[in-house]
Structures are given as structure tokens and as C-alpha cells.
């Protein structure tokens, strides 16, 4: 059965009276850019509404692969939400990308699915530490993180652990490693509070 989902912002705007309220809006251009070299892998971490730019990246990779006939690197997505039945709005789209070979790996964290333990994207990322390190260091992956500030911090700390453990370096050197990726445009975060 089809469900109707109303967006928080669009519903608020639609129901507000133009004469009774003022709405402040800040528009910022995205800093997410796919690698110039389409063969480079991308690693996307976007729980909740952070999925939006990841969908755009996947749409562009699909276009590169099928319309432009380019060789495209692997595309790995970590997505999380509270409950699969309620919040996993783009399930059909993401599964279609997997079937088409656009989305190489999909890791799902449903934080309220199991009442005995909360699972977040950073937990799944840590479980995939060795393959994440290979993507980052061996394959030159570009990493995109979108969502809340706390999640972004937790993901950064998890990536530092991965770099430290699998790259066999100190935590300080792992932090410097991520800073270098950031300055090269290979580690990009768009976060909000």
C-alpha cells in the first residue's frame, strides 16, 4: 500500500499564513563534487535527511555509467534511520541502484529496530574498517558525509580509528591523514545542528 509522506519544511510552509509569519531561509551551495576521475570510488555516509545529496551523487554516477558510457568506480553508501518500515523512504530506489550495479555496497543502520541495541552508521563503518581503509588509502576514494553535527563528529572519530588501526599510525597522524584528505577535497562534510 502506498503511504503519503509530508516533508517537515514544505508542510510547515504550506500551512503557514503569509501575513502572520516570517520565514528565514539560508541557502548554501553544496560542497559535494564527484571526483574528476570517474573511476575513483566514492564512500557516502548519509543517515536521515543526509541521504538527499547521496541520492544526487548516485544519480550522477548512474548517468556517467549508462548515458556517458564512462567507467565508474565503486559506490558505497552507509545509510541510517530509526525504523526500516517507517523511515527507509528510498528503499526501492537504492535497491534498484544495486541491481543495476551502480550502488556497489549498501550498509543499513536502523537505530530503533532492535530495542536491545542502537546501531548507527559509525558502528557499521567500524565493522567494515579494513575495506574502508583499502578504499581510502589503496583506491583513493572520495568520502562524503552529510547529516547532523554529532553524527559527523562520530563518523570522523570512527574514521580516525580505522586509519590508525589499519594504516598502523598514531591517532594524531590519523587525524592529520584525514585533514590531508579534506584539503584535497577527498573528505567532505556537510553538517548541521
RODO-2510 file (C-alpha; in nm, 4 decimals, decimal comma):
residues 193
     n   res          X          Y          Z
     1     x     0,0000     0,0000     0,0000
     2     x     0,1191     0,3498    -0,0785
     3     x     0,1897     0,5859     0,2086
     4     x     0,1872     0,9620     0,1924
     5     x     0,4875     1,1338     0,3454
     6     x     0,4801     1,5035     0,4159
     7     x     0,8046     1,6941     0,4369
     8     x     0,8602     1,8823     0,7610
     9     x     0,9671     2,2087     0,5994
    10     x     0,7347     2,2063     0,2974
    11     x     0,4336     2,1170     0,5148
    12     x     0,5198     2,3956     0,7607
    13     x     0,5466     2,6485     0,4773
    14     x     0,2272     2,5294     0,3092
    15     x     0,0269     2,5596     0,6303
    16     x     0,1650     2,8966     0,7395
    17     x    -0,0180     3,2184     0,6710
    18     x     0,1781     3,4690     0,4597
    19     x     0,0538     3,7616     0,6685
    20     x     0,1247     3,6104     1,0102
    21     x     0,4712     3,4705     0,9872
    22     x     0,8154     3,5357     0,8544
    23     x     1,0435     3,2597     0,7401
    24     x     1,4211     3,2989     0,7418
    25     x     1,5977     3,0860     0,4847
    26     x     1,9675     3,0289     0,4310
    27     x     2,0732     2,8776     0,1019
    28     x     2,4249     2,7473     0,0748
    29     x     2,5745     2,5853    -0,2314
    30     x     2,6767     2,2246    -0,1882
    31     x     3,0439     2,1453    -0,1477
    32     x     2,9943     1,7900    -0,2738
    33     x     3,1622     1,7306    -0,6085
    34     x     3,2261     1,3955    -0,7703
    35     x     3,5901     1,3190    -0,8491
    36     x     3,7114     1,4385    -1,1901
    37     x     3,8280     1,0824    -1,2463
    38     x     3,5052     0,8819    -1,2623
    39     x     3,6938     0,5583    -1,1886
    40     x     3,7660     0,6753    -0,8326
    41     x     3,5436     0,5099    -0,5713
    42     x     3,3129     0,7130    -0,3526
    43     x     3,2146     0,6417     0,0062
    44     x     2,8913     0,8102     0,1170
    45     x     2,7675     0,8368     0,4743
    46     x     2,4253     0,9959     0,4961
    47     x     2,1788     0,8996     0,7670
    48     x     1,8321     1,0524     0,7818
    49     x     1,7876     1,3554     0,5594
    50     x     2,1594     1,3325     0,4835
    51     x     2,0570     1,0823     0,2148
    52     x     1,9490     1,3643    -0,0207
    53     x     2,2900     1,4604    -0,1617
    54     x     2,3917     1,0940    -0,1713
    55     x     2,0953     1,0230    -0,3982
    56     x     2,2157     1,3040    -0,6247
    57     x     2,5682     1,1577    -0,6339
    58     x     2,4262     0,8147    -0,7213
    59     x     2,2052     0,9660    -0,9924
    60     x     2,5098     1,1326    -1,1459
    61     x     2,7177     0,8133    -1,1247
    62     x     2,4319     0,6252    -1,2947
    63     x     2,4276     0,8898    -1,5693
    64     x     2,8049     0,8621    -1,6124
    65     x     2,7840     0,4840    -1,6344
    66     x     2,4844     0,4385    -1,8637
    67     x     2,4469     0,7624    -2,0632
    68     x     2,8089     0,8729    -2,0926
    69     x     2,9396     0,5129    -2,1034
    70     x     3,2176     0,6007    -1,8597
    71     x     3,3963     0,3556    -1,6391
    72     x     3,2732     0,4324    -1,2877
    73     x     3,4388     0,3431    -0,9582
    74     x     3,2646     0,1653    -0,6762
    75     x     2,9917     0,3458    -0,4840
    76     x     2,9464     0,2583    -0,1176
    77     x     2,6621     0,4017     0,0921
    78     x     2,6066     0,3946     0,4656
    79     x     2,2504     0,4983     0,5414
    80     x     2,0723     0,5035     0,8719
    81     x     1,7330     0,5902     1,0102
    82     x     1,5223     0,4882     1,3077
    83     x     1,2958     0,2184     1,1670
    84     x     1,3022     0,0378     0,8354
    85     x     0,9244     0,0184     0,7958
    86     x     0,8706     0,3895     0,8586
    87     x     1,1858     0,5821     0,7652
    88     x     1,3514     0,3880     0,4834
    89     x     1,1836     0,6017     0,2179
    90     x     1,4238     0,5355    -0,0705
    91     x     1,4490     0,1597    -0,0326
    92     x     1,3184     0,0839    -0,3835
    93     x     1,5498     0,3381    -0,5439
    94     x     1,8590     0,2161    -0,3586
    95     x     1,7810    -0,1479    -0,4306
    96     x     1,7383    -0,0610    -0,7992
    97     x     2,0824     0,1046    -0,7980
    98     x     2,2229    -0,2152    -0,6502
    99     x     2,0538    -0,4304    -0,9149
   100     x     2,1911    -0,2032    -1,1893
   101     x     2,5413    -0,2226    -1,0463
   102     x     2,5523     0,1490    -0,9650
   103     x     2,5496     0,1043    -0,5885
   104     x     2,8241    -0,1427    -0,5050
   105     x     2,7713    -0,1738    -0,1299
   106     x     2,4809    -0,0633     0,0875
   107     x     2,5094    -0,0723     0,4669
   108     x     2,1918    -0,0012     0,6629
   109     x     2,1675     0,1064     1,0261
   110     x     1,8206     0,1124     1,1808
   111     x     1,8835     0,2619     1,5232
   112     x     1,5462     0,1785     1,6820
   113     x     1,4754    -0,1533     1,5067
   114     x     1,6176    -0,3650     1,7860
   115     x     1,5148    -0,2321     2,1292
   116     x     1,8141    -0,4009     2,2928
   117     x     2,0811    -0,2128     2,0946
   118     x     2,1087     0,1008     1,8857
   119     x     2,3023     0,0662     1,5616
   120     x     2,4341     0,3784     1,3890
   121     x     2,6256     0,4283     1,0647
   122     x     2,9563     0,4706     1,2505
   123     x     2,9134     0,1227     1,4015
   124     x     2,8749    -0,0317     1,0560
   125     x     3,1652     0,1744     0,9258
   126     x     3,3864     0,0412     1,2042
   127     x     3,2814    -0,3171     1,1221
   128     x     3,3998    -0,2530     0,7659
   129     x     3,7273    -0,0966     0,8809
   130     x     3,9630    -0,2991     0,6601
   131     x     3,7626    -0,2447     0,3410
   132     x     3,7134     0,1234     0,4288
   133     x     4,0888     0,1685     0,4708
   134     x     4,1513    -0,0036     0,1366
   135     x     3,9021     0,2303    -0,0330
   136     x     4,0563     0,5366     0,1311
   137     x     4,4259     0,4667     0,1037
   138     x     4,4623     0,1989    -0,1605
   139     x     4,1951     0,3107    -0,4068
   140     x     4,1878     0,6870    -0,3455
   141     x     3,8195     0,7045    -0,2519
   142     x     3,6354     1,0308    -0,2017
   143     x     3,4336     1,0424     0,1204
   144     x     3,1111     1,2384     0,1652
   145     x     2,9350     1,2806     0,4996
   146     x     2,6011     1,4567     0,5372
   147     x     2,3766     1,4888     0,8410
   148     x     2,3836     1,6130     1,1982
   149     x     2,6933     1,7560     1,3647
   150     x     2,7080     1,4825     1,6312
   151     x     2,6917     1,2078     1,3679
   152     x     2,9618     1,3867     1,1672
   153     x     3,1852     1,4006     1,4732
   154     x     3,1226     1,0323     1,5485
   155     x     3,1987     0,9354     1,1880
   156     x     3,5208     1,1393     1,1935
   157     x     3,6305     0,9692     1,5152
   158     x     3,5489     0,6277     1,3647
   159     x     3,7470     0,7102     1,0504
   160     x     4,0420     0,8165     1,2680
   161     x     4,0237     0,4793     1,4452
   162     x     4,0136     0,2988     1,1100
   163     x     4,3090     0,4966     0,9743
   164     x     4,5056     0,4467     1,2964
   165     x     4,4355     0,0728     1,3167
   166     x     4,4584    -0,0301     0,9528
   167     x     4,7105     0,2348     0,8497
   168     x     4,9234     0,1480     1,1510
   169     x     4,9737     0,5048     1,2653
   170     x     4,9168     0,7075     1,5796
   171     x     4,5810     0,8726     1,6418
   172     x     4,7419     1,2148     1,5837
   173     x     4,8830     1,1001     1,2493
   174     x     4,5432     0,9540     1,1604
   175     x     4,3889     1,2934     1,2330
   176     x     4,6482     1,4587     1,0072
   177     x     4,5746     1,1996     0,7392
   178     x     4,2051     1,2951     0,7402
   179     x     4,2978     1,6637     0,7323
   180     x     4,5056     1,5997     0,4190
   181     x     4,2127     1,4198     0,2556
   182     x     3,9931     1,7165     0,3439
   183     x     4,2366     1,9686     0,1945
   184     x     4,2473     1,7562    -0,1233
   185     x     3,8662     1,7616    -0,1459
   186     x     3,8531     1,3885    -0,0752
   187     x     3,6849     1,4137     0,2653
   188     x     3,3871     1,6487     0,2584
   189     x     3,1284     1,7014     0,5289
   190     x     2,8028     1,8980     0,5127
   191     x     2,6669     1,9004     0,8661
   192     x     2,4011     2,0880     1,0593
   193     x     2,2817     2,1159     1,4176
***
